[in-house]
Amino acid sequence: MERPLMLEGPAGVGKTDLARAAAQALGRPLVRLQCYEGLDEAKALYEWDYAKQMLYTQLLRDAIAAETHGASIAGAAEIVARSEASFFTEHFLLSRPLLAALRSDAPVVLLIDEVDRADPEFEAFLLEILSELQVTIPELGTFRAKHPPLVLLTTNATREMTEALRRRCLHAFLDYPSSSRELAILELVVPGIDHTLAAHLVAFIGELRKMDLRKAPAVSETLDWARALVLLGKSKLDPDLARDTLGLLLKHQEDKVSVEPRLDTMVKTTASSR
């Protein structure tokens, strides 16, 4: 359909990895734009290579001076104007991720990551690209995509996306995986982990996600925790081990304070329920 796909869901459930996997499966390069507050055209689309322009100015200064020698004011102004125009060509254009994806000689996967972190004004800037697969640079005109990229946008829903942006995208919600799926992911990514330990970790994290935490542990935290326990040579989860490694799962002190009084009970109940 050549429509962008917006992937929405909690942080750490694999939205960015899905884009990487799509690029690998399709045999396409991945072009990534990481969004953040204050992101603008210069960082997302293009900017001029001012250092190169200044170097060329120094090199051509004597030539322009010779050409304008003896010319009228109007004639000299015309010569200088022509010279200035030559500095705003593709030779001095630095392509940033969005323009690079459109100008690529091969089809690419364009990942616009964590678009919710950018300002709402940036969404308006994206509309032309997402709707028409083209961008307009005032000095050079309109650049249309040589090959339509597969465009994936991710959002952690830290703010609501505008309806204008949503209308231009297909939508998929990626939630935390089921226990069986998360266990399969864990055993695939962390080979050698004891099956009983892996099942216990998944059950324990499932209980954490039911609590009212500031930041529930995502799949990425599950994998980090599992890797750490394998490195420690552990094959069984007990309350002391869970307490000592809780910082791998919970990244806010208030969450740790909420969990610690219930830790012993949670470790025991999840051991029997796995």
VODRENFI-951824 format. One record per residue (C-alpha): residue number from 1; residue in three letters; x, y, z. Coordinates in nm, 4 decimals, decimal comma. Layout:
residues N
NUM|ALA|X|Y|Z
...
end
This chain:
residues 274
1|MET|0,0000|0,0000|0,0000
2|GLU|0,3069|0,2243|0,0283
3|ARG|0,1673|0,3722|0,3502
4|PRO|0,3785|0,4413|0,6601
5|LEU|0,3268|0,2070|0,9540
6|MET|0,2999|0,3566|1,3022
7|LEU|0,4101|0,1160|1,5756
8|GLU|0,2721|0,2161|1,9139
9|GLY|0,3283|0,0563|2,2510
10|PRO|0,5299|0,0594|2,5737
11|ALA|0,9023|0,1207|2,5590
12|GLY|1,1168|-0,1891|2,5253
13|VAL|0,8714|-0,4270|2,3562
14|GLY|1,0684|-0,4499|2,0303
15|LYS|0,9319|-0,1778|1,8023
16|THR|1,2788|-0,0666|1,6899
17|ASP|1,3913|-0,4279|1,6566
18|LEU|1,0939|-0,4912|1,4293
19|ALA|1,2237|-0,2224|1,1924
20|ARG|1,5705|-0,3794|1,1976
21|ALA|1,4214|-0,7215|1,1292
22|ALA|1,2141|-0,5833|0,8403
23|ALA|1,5237|-0,4286|0,6844
24|GLN|1,7171|-0,7532|0,7222
25|ALA|1,4325|-0,9660|0,5842
26|LEU|1,3873|-0,7381|0,2824
27|GLY|1,7607|-0,7007|0,2240
28|ARG|1,7355|-0,3220|0,2494
29|PRO|1,9567|-0,0692|0,4294
30|LEU|1,8058|0,0774|0,7451
31|VAL|1,8010|0,4587|0,7642
32|ARG|1,7171|0,5739|1,1165
33|LEU|1,6061|0,9126|1,2442
34|GLN|1,6105|0,9284|1,6243
35|CYS|1,3604|1,1909|1,7379
36|TYR|1,4039|1,4200|2,0376
37|GLU|1,2712|1,7494|2,1675
38|GLY|1,3917|2,0365|1,9513
39|LEU|1,4574|1,8253|1,6400
40|ASP|1,4411|2,0453|1,3304
41|GLU|1,4912|2,0355|0,9527
42|ALA|1,8669|2,0821|0,9757
43|LYS|1,9066|1,7591|1,1712
44|ALA|1,6266|1,5594|1,0088
45|LEU|1,6252|1,6623|0,6426
46|TYR|1,9279|1,8574|0,5202
47|GLU|2,1707|2,1363|0,5857
48|TRP|2,4272|2,3221|0,3837
49|ASP|2,7957|2,2425|0,4153
50|TYR|2,8964|2,5873|0,5342
51|ALA|3,2610|2,4910|0,5868
52|LYS|3,2921|2,3842|0,2237
53|GLN|3,1066|2,6965|0,1090
54|MET|3,3483|2,9163|0,3031
55|LEU|3,6468|2,7337|0,1525
56|TYR|3,5122|2,7830|-0,1985
57|THR|3,4460|3,1491|-0,1198
58|GLN|3,8126|3,1988|-0,0354
59|LEU|3,9248|3,0128|-0,3466
60|LEU|3,6946|3,2063|-0,5804
61|ARG|3,7302|3,5481|-0,4225
62|ASP|4,0083|3,6637|-0,6543
63|ALA|3,8302|3,5291|-0,9624
64|ILE|3,5113|3,7159|-0,8763
65|ALA|3,7081|4,0335|-0,8023
66|ALA|3,8720|4,0151|-1,1445
67|GLU|3,5379|3,9548|-1,3159
68|THR|3,3711|4,2509|-1,1476
69|HIS|3,6651|4,4889|-1,2047
70|GLY|3,5473|4,7800|-1,4141
71|ALA|3,1841|4,6669|-1,4192
72|SER|2,8979|4,8959|-1,3282
73|ILE|2,7312|4,8593|-0,9910
74|ALA|2,4356|4,6795|-1,1509
75|GLY|2,6658|4,4548|-1,3507
76|ALA|2,8800|4,3714|-1,0479
77|ALA|2,5678|4,2915|-0,8452
78|GLU|2,4482|4,0540|-1,1166
79|ILE|2,7854|3,8757|-1,1279
80|VAL|2,7916|3,8376|-0,7494
81|ALA|2,4326|3,7079|-0,7494
82|ARG|2,5222|3,4418|-1,0056
83|SER|2,8197|3,3414|-0,7951
84|GLU|2,6072|3,3179|-0,4801
85|ALA|2,3592|3,0894|-0,6576
86|SER|2,6372|2,8448|-0,7371
87|PHE|2,6922|2,7890|-0,3642
88|PHE|2,3403|2,6482|-0,3164
89|THR|2,3624|2,3383|-0,5324
90|GLU|2,3593|1,9664|-0,4526
91|HIS|2,7393|1,9835|-0,4352
92|PHE|2,7079|2,1624|-0,0990
93|LEU|2,4008|1,9728|0,0245
94|LEU|2,4357|1,7468|0,3284
95|SER|2,1584|1,4875|0,3316
96|ARG|2,0228|1,3973|0,6728
97|PRO|1,8171|1,0771|0,7311
98|LEU|1,4884|1,1842|0,5688
99|LEU|1,6458|1,3204|0,2523
100|ALA|1,8972|1,0345|0,2405
101|ALA|1,6096|0,7839|0,2374
102|LEU|1,4376|0,9633|-0,0505
103|ARG|1,7570|1,0059|-0,2557
104|SER|1,8860|0,6545|-0,1993
105|ASP|1,9652|0,4654|-0,5201
106|ALA|1,8308|0,1478|-0,3554
107|PRO|1,5048|0,0948|-0,1634
108|VAL|1,5502|0,1441|0,2118
109|VAL|1,3619|0,1003|0,5364
110|LEU|1,3174|0,4428|0,6971
111|LEU|1,2749|0,4288|1,0754
112|ILE|1,1461|0,7454|1,2430
113|ASP|1,2082|0,6370|1,6003
114|GLU|1,0215|0,7706|1,9055
115|VAL|0,8369|1,0348|1,7054
116|ASP|0,6389|1,1249|2,0187
117|ARG|0,9566|1,2794|2,1649
118|ALA|0,9689|1,5407|1,8879
119|ASP|0,7670|1,8612|1,9021
120|PRO|0,4161|1,8679|1,7466
121|GLU|0,5508|2,1147|1,4885
122|PHE|0,7836|1,8440|1,3626
123|GLU|0,4825|1,6237|1,2869
124|ALA|0,3508|1,8943|1,0535
125|PHE|0,6873|1,8966|0,8790
126|LEU|0,6618|1,5191|0,8255
127|LEU|0,3244|1,5331|0,6507
128|GLU|0,4588|1,6116|0,3024
129|ILE|0,7115|1,3307|0,3262
130|LEU|0,4606|1,0737|0,4506
131|SER|0,1846|1,1743|0,2091
132|GLU|0,3771|1,2392|-0,1102
133|LEU|0,7172|1,0766|-0,0485
134|GLN|0,8771|1,4041|-0,1432
135|VAL|1,0365|1,7077|0,0187
136|THR|1,0833|2,0634|-0,0963
137|ILE|1,4116|2,2484|-0,0517
138|PRO|1,3585|2,6186|-0,1320
139|GLU|1,6929|2,6662|-0,3095
140|LEU|1,6716|2,3486|-0,5178
141|GLY|1,3059|2,2550|-0,5620
142|THR|1,1252|1,9293|-0,4913
143|PHE|1,2981|1,5953|-0,4397
144|ARG|1,0804|1,2898|-0,5014
145|ALA|1,1721|0,9446|-0,3761
146|LYS|1,3766|0,7467|-0,6277
147|HIS|1,2374|0,4316|-0,4657
148|PRO|0,9454|0,4425|-0,2180
149|PRO|1,0950|0,3577|0,1232
150|LEU|0,9211|0,1365|0,3746
151|VAL|0,8488|0,3924|0,6476
152|LEU|0,8070|0,2826|1,0094
153|LEU|0,7332|0,5269|1,2909
154|THR|0,7535|0,4259|1,6556
155|THR|0,5896|0,5944|1,9518
156|ASN|0,5910|0,5136|2,3233
157|ALA|0,2758|0,7251|2,3670
158|THR|0,4466|0,9812|2,5903
159|ARG|0,2128|1,2282|2,4206
160|GLU|-0,0808|1,1957|2,1833
161|MET|-0,0003|1,1973|1,8129
162|THR|-0,1932|1,4439|1,5970
163|GLU|-0,4850|1,3134|1,3933
164|ALA|-0,3233|1,4468|1,0753
165|LEU|-0,0247|1,2190|1,1296
166|ARG|-0,2375|0,9191|1,2275
167|ARG|-0,4531|0,9527|0,9143
168|ARG|-0,1472|0,9100|0,6963
169|CYS|-0,0315|0,5917|0,8673
170|LEU|-0,1377|0,2354|0,9141
171|HIS|-0,1384|0,1486|1,2847
172|ALA|-0,0187|-0,1462|1,4915
173|PHE|-0,0056|-0,1725|1,8689
174|LEU|0,2758|-0,3787|2,0213
175|ASP|0,1982|-0,4722|2,3801
176|TYR|0,3950|-0,6867|2,6222
177|PRO|0,4069|-1,0430|2,4849
178|SER|0,2230|-1,3326|2,6428
179|SER|0,4162|-1,5381|2,8967
180|SER|0,4737|-1,8207|2,6498
181|ARG|0,5970|-1,5822|2,3801
182|GLU|0,8248|-1,3965|2,6205
183|LEU|0,9684|-1,7273|2,7428
184|ALA|1,0409|-1,8293|2,3844
185|ILE|1,2104|-1,4944|2,3165
186|LEU|1,4173|-1,5237|2,6343
187|GLU|1,5407|-1,8740|2,5542
188|LEU|1,6235|-1,7721|2,1971
189|VAL|1,8179|-1,4575|2,2906
190|VAL|1,9837|-1,5981|2,6055
191|PRO|2,0926|-1,9484|2,5043
192|GLY|2,1987|-2,1770|2,7853
193|ILE|1,9619|-2,0370|3,0473
194|ASP|1,7951|-2,3026|3,2619
195|HIS|1,4350|-2,3523|3,1450
196|THR|1,2962|-2,3519|3,4990
197|LEU|1,4787|-2,0293|3,5821
198|ALA|1,3620|-1,8663|3,2577
199|ALA|0,9989|-1,9575|3,3296
200|HIS|1,0299|-1,8212|3,6842
201|LEU|1,1729|-1,4906|3,5603
202|VAL|0,8907|-1,4475|3,3097
203|ALA|0,6259|-1,5237|3,5730
204|PHE|0,7842|-1,2830|3,8225
205|ILE|0,8023|-1,0011|3,5670
206|GLY|0,4420|-1,0680|3,4705
207|GLU|0,3431|-0,9972|3,8308
208|LEU|0,5499|-0,6775|3,8358
209|ARG|0,3621|-0,5515|3,5294
210|LYS|0,0325|-0,5893|3,7152
211|MET|0,1493|-0,3396|3,9776
212|ASP|0,1015|0,0353|3,9567
213|LEU|0,4620|0,1216|3,8739
214|ARG|0,6054|0,4341|3,7203
215|LYS|0,7874|0,2197|3,4618
216|ALA|0,7004|-0,1472|3,4296
217|PRO|0,9830|-0,3737|3,3114
218|ALA|0,9782|-0,4372|2,9365
219|VAL|1,1111|-0,7294|2,7350
220|SER|1,4496|-0,5588|2,7166
221|GLU|1,4696|-0,5655|3,0990
222|THR|1,3707|-0,9324|3,1002
223|LEU|1,6627|-1,0090|2,8706
224|ASP|1,9074|-0,7966|3,0710
225|TRP|1,8040|-0,9713|3,3920
226|ALA|1,8368|-1,3148|3,2378
227|ARG|2,1823|-1,2388|3,0954
228|ALA|2,2996|-1,1137|3,4362
229|LEU|2,1802|-1,4256|3,6174
230|VAL|2,3471|-1,6508|3,3595
231|LEU|2,6730|-1,4583|3,4047
232|LEU|2,6379|-1,5050|3,7803
233|GLY|2,5960|-1,8773|3,7257
234|LYS|2,2496|-1,8867|3,8827
235|SER|1,9935|-2,1558|3,8056
236|LYS|1,7314|-2,0650|4,0667
237|LEU|1,5620|-1,7408|4,1704
238|ASP|1,5299|-1,6721|4,5431
239|PRO|1,4232|-1,3561|4,7301
240|ASP|1,7800|-1,2470|4,8087
241|LEU|1,8887|-1,2811|4,4466
242|ALA|1,5802|-1,0953|4,3271
243|ARG|1,6461|-0,8154|4,5768
244|ASP|2,0138|-0,7853|4,4798
245|THR|1,9350|-0,7635|4,1077
246|LEU|1,6133|-0,5615|4,1226
247|GLY|1,7888|-0,2612|3,9714
248|LEU|1,8061|-0,4473|3,6394
249|LEU|1,4250|-0,4456|3,6235
250|LEU|1,3139|-0,1270|3,7967
251|LYS|1,4771|0,2032|3,7051
252|HIS|1,2967|0,4306|3,9526
253|GLN|1,3536|0,4285|4,3282
254|GLU|0,9848|0,4679|4,4102
255|ASP|0,9122|0,1494|4,2133
256|LYS|1,1751|-0,0410|4,4127
257|VAL|1,0258|0,0891|4,7384
258|SER|0,6804|-0,0332|4,6279
259|VAL|0,8014|-0,3784|4,5274
260|GLU|1,0483|-0,4679|4,8042
261|PRO|0,7895|-0,5334|5,0831
262|ARG|0,6151|-0,7837|4,8534
263|LEU|0,9277|-0,9355|4,7051
264|ASP|0,9482|-1,2538|4,9125
265|THR|0,5838|-1,3410|4,8498
266|MET|0,6087|-1,2659|4,4772
267|VAL|0,9158|-1,4859|4,4327
268|LYS|0,7457|-1,7775|4,6092
269|THR|0,4073|-1,7473|4,4373
270|THR|0,5593|-1,7128|4,0903
271|ALA|0,7801|-2,0151|4,1561
272|SER|0,4707|-2,2280|4,2153
273|SER|0,2670|-2,0779|3,9281
274|ARG|0,5188|-2,1091|3,6453
end
